[in-house]
Amino acid sequence: MEILAFGVQADESPLIERAFQGHHAVRGLGVFLDEDTAPIASGHEVISTSVNCDLGAGVLEQLAAGGTRMVAQRSTGFNNIDLQVAGRLGLTVARVSSYSPYSVAEFAWTLAMAVNRRIVRASTRTRDFDFRLDGLMGRDLHGRTAGILGTGKIGEAFARIAHGFGMRLLGWDVTENPACRELGLTYVLKERLLAESDLVTLHVPLLPATQHLIDAAALKAMKDDAILVNSSRGGLIDTAALVGELRAGRFTGVGLDVYEAEAGLFFLDKSLEAVEDDTLARLVTFPNVLVTSHQAYYTEDAVGQIIATTVDNVLDYTAGRRSENVLVPRS
């Protein structure tokens, strides 16, 4: 059987081919799955997708009509998949429940430190042999407060690094993590966390209940000189409201590895095209904002684990087994 994998990055391609070797043939495509590319999957019982693929009702119906019976998503997030429609169509859907939490936590810290110490501005200057320090002053994070929204595996990894910096730790989650408490983290209401934190980082999944978790009111509750980092899902932040606060001169820095309208933009080269997204275009102009292209997970360790789990999910499907990774079981 040949597996068709959509949205495969150049660095991923040899890893996917090696992982499936001896099991199934695999063909990786650089294009993302959407209504225009769905016909390519015709005749493939199993396909693999990335988080920026469109698996809405229309696409799923095309896949089912073309003979697809299983979707193996190469990510933890699955907000791009209409699970109810997949179930109705008899499509099995599986994801990667977990992978290296350090990849995302370490990158979140990279964003935080980059905006705090003005690394992008400094690098741009020195390339022009401008070695002035004007406008490059940052702050010690030692002794300041880190607010962690979401204290699962990634939030815990972020907390451990923050603890190493000597920061006071505040946390918010529906379920408390004993390991975070052992680090000295105090669980508080979201409103208190936002009001007291010098650094706010997001590590929660995107669900209807967390859509725009950081909305206009939440942003106004934050300190004027706070740092905000999002390496989870773009929809957690109301970007239009964030732009409004940035225009008012608020926040020391904002580091975003995700964006709520990133589908059709991230992972693609749009450098020669007119920017149609006015909100994103305005966002990247702020000197205290750093936007990266959903790369927090992108380490050899994490991607290797994601691909290995994807292979296991496909093998489970063909063997009729069900694991914790299955979102919609085989009918």
TORSEBA-47117 format. One line per field, with one value per residue (C-alpha): residue number from 1; y, z, x; residue in one letter. Coordinates in nm, 3 decimals, always signed. Example, Ala and Ser with C-alpha at 12.3 -4.5 7.8 and 13.67 -1.06 7.14 Angstrom:
<sites>
num = 1|2
v = -0.450|-0.106
w = +0.780|+0.714
u = +1.230|+1.367
residu = a|s
</sites>
This chain:
<sites>
num = 1|2|3|4|5|6|7|8|9|10|11|12|13|14|15|16|17|18|19|20|21|22|23|24|25|26|27|28|29|30|31|32|33|34|35|36|37|38|39|40|41|42|43|44|45|46|47|48|49|50|51|52|53|54|55|56|57|58|59|60|61|62|63|64|65|66|67|68|69|70|71|72|73|74|75|76|77|78|79|80|81|82|83|84|85|86|87|88|89|90|91|92|93|94|95|96|97|98|99|100|101|102|103|104|105|106|107|108|109|110|111|112|113|114|115|116|117|118|119|120|121|122|123|124|125|126|127|128|129|130|131|132|133|134|135|136|137|138|139|140|141|142|143|144|145|146|147|148|149|150|151|152|153|154|155|156|157|158|159|160|161|162|163|164|165|166|167|168|169|170|171|172|173|174|175|176|177|178|179|180|181|182|183|184|185|186|187|188|189|190|191|192|193|194|195|196|197|198|199|200|201|202|203|204|205|206|207|208|209|210|211|212|213|214|215|216|217|218|219|220|221|222|223|224|225|226|227|228|229|230|231|232|233|234|235|236|237|238|239|240|241|242|243|244|245|246|247|248|249|250|251|252|253|254|255|256|257|258|259|260|261|262|263|264|265|266|267|268|269|270|271|272|273|274|275|276|277|278|279|280|281|282|283|284|285|286|287|288|289|290|291|292|293|294|295|296|297|298|299|300|301|302|303|304|305|306|307|308|309|310|311|312|313|314|315|316|317|318|319|320|321|322|323|324|325|326|327|328|329|330|331
v = +0.000|+0.352|+0.620|+0.973|+1.238|+1.601|+1.907|+1.736|+1.973|+1.911|+1.819|+1.571|+1.381|+1.149|+1.085|+0.978|+0.755|+0.579|+0.536|+0.366|+0.153|-0.216|-0.138|+0.059|+0.276|+0.648|+0.948|+1.288|+1.601|+1.958|+2.079|+2.099|+1.917|+2.136|+2.121|+2.186|+1.919|+1.654|+1.479|+1.383|+1.142|+0.943|+0.573|+0.604|+0.418|+0.598|+0.956|+1.157|+1.527|+1.817|+2.070|+2.328|+2.094|+2.154|+1.857|+2.027|+1.864|+1.931|+1.787|+1.482|+1.407|+1.420|+1.189|+0.936|+0.941|+0.875|+0.567|+0.708|+0.530|+0.654|+0.994|+0.994|+1.346|+1.432|+1.662|+1.675|+1.942|+1.842|+2.157|+2.147|+1.821|+1.793|+1.479|+1.455|+1.444|+1.200|+0.964|+0.994|+0.909|+0.609|+0.762|+0.654|+0.952|+0.931|+1.191|+1.207|+1.235|+1.357|+1.422|+1.600|+1.878|+2.031|+2.132|+2.368|+2.484|+2.566|+2.756|+2.952|+3.057|+3.144|+3.382|+3.531|+3.598|+3.726|+3.995|+4.079|+4.133|+4.279|+4.010|+4.061|+4.436|+4.386|+4.128|+4.354|+4.644|+4.454|+4.326|+4.693|+4.743|+4.954|+4.863|+5.115|+4.995|+5.253|+5.080|+4.740|+4.747|+4.441|+4.325|+4.054|+3.784|+3.656|+3.750|+3.840|+3.647|+3.392|+3.318|+2.982|+2.923|+2.545|+2.332|+2.002|+1.847|+2.153|+2.399|+2.192|+2.197|+2.576|+2.605|+2.406|+2.648|+2.946|+2.794|+2.773|+3.145|+3.207|+3.331|+3.333|+3.091|+3.134|+2.879|+2.838|+2.515|+2.307|+2.033|+2.099|+1.938|+1.815|+1.843|+2.215|+2.261|+2.099|+2.372|+2.632|+2.721|+2.869|+2.807|+3.121|+3.256|+3.365|+3.728|+3.734|+3.556|+3.815|+4.108|+3.993|+3.825|+3.986|+3.700|+3.524|+3.206|+2.994|+2.613|+2.507|+2.333|+2.525|+2.427|+2.618|+2.706|+2.843|+3.031|+3.386|+3.292|+3.609|+3.854|+4.232|+4.217|+3.976|+4.193|+4.501|+4.308|+4.246|+4.472|+4.742|+4.612|+4.239|+3.987|+3.764|+3.437|+3.198|+2.876|+2.674|+2.770|+3.103|+3.108|+3.144|+3.516|+3.774|+3.914|+4.222|+4.315|+4.249|+4.486|+4.751|+4.719|+4.726|+5.043|+5.196|+5.128|+4.840|+4.535|+4.495|+4.220|+3.968|+3.640|+3.448|+3.115|+3.073|+3.296|+3.244|+3.287|+3.103|+2.838|+2.909|+3.123|+2.939|+2.675|+2.849|+3.106|+3.417|+3.657|+3.746|+3.796|+4.091|+4.054|+4.024|+3.974|+4.330|+4.216|+4.007|+4.277|+4.529|+4.283|+4.220|+4.593|+4.642|+4.648|+4.463|+4.173|+3.858|+3.624|+3.284|+3.024|+2.754|+2.598|+2.539|+2.163|+2.146|+1.960|+1.630|+1.475|+1.592|+1.538|+1.191|+1.103|+1.245|+1.039|+0.721|+0.756|+0.822|+0.498|+0.314|+0.466|+0.340|-0.007|-0.016|+0.073|-0.200|-0.454|-0.351|-0.223|+0.089|+0.310|+0.630|+0.823|+0.736|+1.025|+0.853|+0.470|+0.236|+0.162
w = +0.000|-0.080|+0.186|+0.053|+0.287|+0.245|+0.365|+0.391|+0.452|+0.277|+0.606|+0.688|+0.359|+0.421|+0.779|+0.659|+0.387|+0.633|+0.893|+0.652|+0.489|+0.526|+0.605|+0.328|+0.036|+0.103|-0.128|+0.029|-0.120|-0.045|-0.108|+0.168|+0.160|+0.075|-0.159|-0.461|-0.380|-0.234|-0.573|-0.561|-0.280|-0.495|-0.473|-0.154|+0.141|+0.390|+0.383|+0.628|+0.697|+0.881|+1.109|+0.832|+0.604|+0.563|+0.671|+0.680|+0.565|+0.194|+0.189|+0.394|+0.159|-0.138|+0.040|+0.126|-0.229|-0.360|-0.143|+0.154|+0.478|+0.720|+0.803|+1.004|+1.131|+1.203|+1.497|+1.842|+1.744|+1.541|+1.530|+1.149|+1.130|+1.139|+1.351|+1.342|+0.962|+0.958|+1.182|+0.964|+0.656|+0.823|+0.818|+1.084|+1.223|+1.439|+1.568|+1.761|+2.126|+2.245|+2.142|+2.291|+2.510|+2.528|+2.161|+2.213|+2.563|+2.459|+2.153|+2.364|+2.576|+2.261|+2.160|+2.509|+2.529|+2.172|+2.227|+2.576|+2.462|+2.118|+1.937|+1.594|+1.600|+1.725|+1.454|+1.181|+1.304|+1.326|+0.971|+0.874|+1.110|+1.340|+1.691|+1.895|+2.199|+2.175|+2.201|+2.289|+2.667|+2.807|+3.159|+3.394|+3.422|+3.746|+4.028|+3.796|+3.751|+3.478|+3.417|+3.249|+3.098|+3.058|+3.281|+3.097|+2.968|+2.767|+3.037|+3.293|+3.075|+3.042|+3.419|+3.485|+3.269|+3.439|+3.776|+3.660|+3.583|+3.939|+3.849|+4.058|+3.899|+3.854|+3.673|+3.541|+3.421|+3.463|+3.615|+3.847|+3.777|+4.098|+3.930|+3.875|+4.236|+4.343|+4.148|+4.362|+4.108|+4.255|+4.079|+4.054|+3.858|+3.505|+3.588|+3.870|+3.657|+3.381|+3.622|+3.807|+3.538|+3.364|+3.115|+2.997|+2.791|+2.638|+2.640|+2.611|+2.323|+2.093|+2.184|+2.169|+2.535|+2.471|+2.147|+2.211|+2.563|+2.539|+2.425|+2.454|+2.825|+2.899|+2.713|+2.906|+3.231|+3.155|+3.262|+3.011|+3.001|+2.997|+2.748|+2.574|+2.404|+2.207|+2.071|+2.097|+1.862|+1.695|+1.781|+2.151|+2.093|+1.947|+1.704|+1.610|+1.979|+2.021|+1.735|+1.903|+2.227|+2.041|+1.861|+2.204|+2.287|+2.525|+2.598|+2.611|+2.353|+2.185|+2.045|+1.819|+1.655|+1.555|+1.406|+1.401|+1.021|+0.938|+0.715|+0.356|+0.472|+0.711|+0.566|+0.227|+0.041|+0.000|-0.043|-0.403|-0.344|-0.219|+0.147|+0.166|+0.542|+0.678|+1.040|+0.990|+0.776|+1.058|+1.325|+1.176|+1.150|+1.526|+1.641|+1.963|+1.785|+1.656|+1.435|+1.332|+1.110|+1.346|+1.398|+1.774|+1.728|+1.449|+1.601|+1.492|+1.817|+1.803|+1.430|+1.458|+1.736|+1.540|+1.232|+1.433|+1.601|+1.265|+1.130|+1.439|+1.384|+1.026|+1.130|+1.403|+1.145|+0.902|+1.187|+1.323|+1.651|+1.839|+2.050|+2.253|+1.938|+1.762|+1.749|+1.528|+1.541|+1.245|+1.163
u = +0.000|+0.121|+0.072|+0.023|+0.164|+0.059|+0.251|+0.588|+0.880|+1.212|+1.381|+1.103|+1.104|+1.401|+1.285|+0.939|+1.082|+1.316|+1.043|+0.801|+1.071|+0.988|+0.624|+0.456|+0.554|+0.515|+0.498|+0.554|+0.399|+0.499|+0.144|-0.113|-0.443|-0.743|-1.041|-0.818|-0.559|-0.792|-0.837|-0.467|-0.553|-0.793|-0.712|-0.508|-0.659|-0.435|-0.314|-0.106|-0.161|-0.003|-0.169|-0.208|-0.401|-0.774|-0.981|-1.316|-1.639|-1.586|-1.235|-1.332|-1.620|-1.383|-1.138|-1.408|-1.543|-1.192|-1.143|-0.952|-1.035|-0.769|-0.615|-0.291|-0.233|+0.131|+0.060|-0.093|-0.344|-0.647|-0.859|-0.826|-1.026|-1.405|-1.419|-1.796|-1.801|-1.509|-1.707|-2.016|-1.809|-1.644|-1.295|-1.047|-0.853|-0.542|-0.300|+0.027|-0.075|+0.263|+0.620|+0.921|+0.780|+1.126|+1.121|+0.827|+0.922|+1.277|+1.155|+0.907|+1.201|+1.395|+1.115|+1.096|+1.468|+1.488|+1.224|+1.348|+1.709|+1.621|+1.819|+1.662|+1.723|+2.080|+2.154|+2.017|+2.229|+2.555|+2.510|+2.530|+2.827|+2.613|+2.728|+2.531|+2.339|+2.058|+1.720|+1.866|+1.820|+1.646|+1.564|+1.687|+1.422|+1.570|+1.334|+1.049|+0.723|+0.645|+0.279|+0.218|-0.124|-0.139|+0.084|+0.087|+0.410|+0.515|+0.411|+0.602|+0.914|+0.881|+0.836|+1.154|+1.353|+1.187|+1.275|+1.635|+1.625|+1.515|+1.168|+0.852|+0.603|+0.228|+0.014|-0.339|-0.496|-0.809|-0.592|-0.299|+0.038|+0.210|+0.551|+0.491|+0.387|+0.714|+0.895|+0.720|+0.452|+0.134|-0.196|-0.410|-0.705|-0.624|-0.698|-0.442|-0.182|-0.217|-0.206|+0.108|+0.319|+0.615|+0.621|+0.303|+0.332|+0.054|+0.061|-0.304|-0.484|-0.716|-1.072|-1.402|-1.346|-0.996|-1.064|-0.936|-0.833|-0.625|-0.890|-0.912|-0.998|-0.713|-0.464|-0.572|-0.528|-0.160|+0.124|+0.215|+0.573|+0.492|+0.626|+0.369|+0.468|+0.248|+0.397|+0.075|-0.211|-0.278|-0.648|-0.567|-0.502|-0.738|-0.482|-0.682|-0.706|-0.333|-0.253|-0.464|-0.267|+0.064|-0.040|-0.098|+0.266|+0.211|+0.427|+0.802|+0.782|+0.555|+0.684|+0.446|+0.526|+0.161|-0.105|-0.481|-0.505|-0.182|-0.343|-0.244|+0.051|+0.280|+0.515|+0.489|+0.701|+0.488|+0.781|+0.696|+0.323|+0.121|+0.027|-0.351|-0.373|-0.376|-0.362|-0.049|+0.108|+0.058|+0.170|+0.514|+0.590|+0.611|+0.975|+0.890|+0.714|+0.882|+0.679|+0.812|+0.649|+0.515|+0.857|+0.861|+0.816|+1.074|+1.368|+1.519|+1.402|+1.041|+0.989|+1.143|+0.899|+0.606|+0.691|+0.753|+0.414|+0.250|+0.395|+0.266|-0.080|-0.088|+0.031|-0.234|-0.498|-0.393|-0.381|-0.719|-0.573|-0.678|-0.450|-0.484|-0.391|-0.718|-0.965|-1.220|-1.211|-1.233|-1.595
residu = m|e|i|l|a|f|g|v|q|a|d|e|s|p|l|i|e|r|a|f|q|g|h|h|a|v|r|g|l|g|v|f|l|d|e|d|t|a|p|i|a|s|g|h|e|v|i|s|t|s|v|n|c|d|l|g|a|g|v|l|e|q|l|a|a|g|g|t|r|m|v|a|q|r|s|t|g|f|n|n|i|d|l|q|v|a|g|r|l|g|l|t|v|a|r|v|s|s|y|s|p|y|s|v|a|e|f|a|w|t|l|a|m|a|v|n|r|r|i|v|r|a|s|t|r|t|r|d|f|d|f|r|l|d|g|l|m|g|r|d|l|h|g|r|t|a|g|i|l|g|t|g|k|i|g|e|a|f|a|r|i|a|h|g|f|g|m|r|l|l|g|w|d|v|t|e|n|p|a|c|r|e|l|g|l|t|y|v|l|k|e|r|l|l|a|e|s|d|l|v|t|l|h|v|p|l|l|p|a|t|q|h|l|i|d|a|a|a|l|k|a|m|k|d|d|a|i|l|v|n|s|s|r|g|g|l|i|d|t|a|a|l|v|g|e|l|r|a|g|r|f|t|g|v|g|l|d|v|y|e|a|e|a|g|l|f|f|l|d|k|s|l|e|a|v|e|d|d|t|l|a|r|l|v|t|f|p|n|v|l|v|t|s|h|q|a|y|y|t|e|d|a|v|g|q|i|i|a|t|t|v|d|n|v|l|d|y|t|a|g|r|r|s|e|n|v|l|v|p|r|s
</sites>
